[in-house]
Amino acid sequence: MEHGEETIRLILPETENGPYVEGALNGVNFRIPTGVPVDVPLRIYRVLEESRRTDPASRQWMAGFTAAGGQKLS
């Protein structure tokens, strides 16, 4: 985290993927524990929020793709 960078406190829900959420942003890796309050840079929070919003849409798209026998959807 850069000095003086704005942060936000959050608690990420625990998942079946383990006790951490891991990723990278602009070549910087991050590992955030789940189930406990943590302060994260605002830019990381924005990435996590975007991921949270797109995951349901991705699952819905994949369900349609699978239902179509893996065929390209128009």
N, C-alpha and C positions, 0 to 999 in steps of 0.2 A: 504494500500500500504506500502510495506517495505521501510525503509529509503534508499535512494540512488538507488532505483529500476528505471530502464529505462522506460520512458513513451512515448506515441505517442499521438498526438492530432488528434482527428477525430470528425466528425459530423455524428451521426447515423440518418438514415432517419426516419421520423415519420411514424408510421404504425397504423392500425386499432386496435392494441392491447393496445393502451394507450400511455402516454407520457414518458414511460421508457422501457428499455430492462433490464430484470432481469434474474439472473442465479446464478450459484455457480461454483467455481473452487477449488478443493481440500478442500472442506468443508467451504470455505469462500464465503459468499453471496455477490453479487454485484447488484447495481441498477444504470443504466446509463441513464441520460435524453436523449431524442431524439430531433433533430432539433437545437441543440446548440453545439458550440465547447466545447469539454471536453478532458482532458488529462487522459488516462487510462494506466495502466501498460501494458507493451509489452506482457506479458503472457495472459492477458485478451483479448487484441487485437487479438492474434493468435487464441484463442477459437472462437471469433466472426467471424473471417475470415473463419475458418473451417466450422462453422455453415452456413455461407452465401454460401459457395461452395456446401455443401451437401443438402441444402434445395431444390434446383431445382431437384436434383436426387431423393430425397425422394418423392417429389410430382409426378414425372414421374412414379416411381415404384408404388405408391398408385393408380395412374390413371389406370395402367395396372391391378393391383389387383382388383380394383372395376369393371373394364370392364370384367374381367374374372368371375364375379359373386362372388367375395370373395374367389375364389379357390386358392390353393397354386400354385405359379408359379414355373416352373423349370428353 
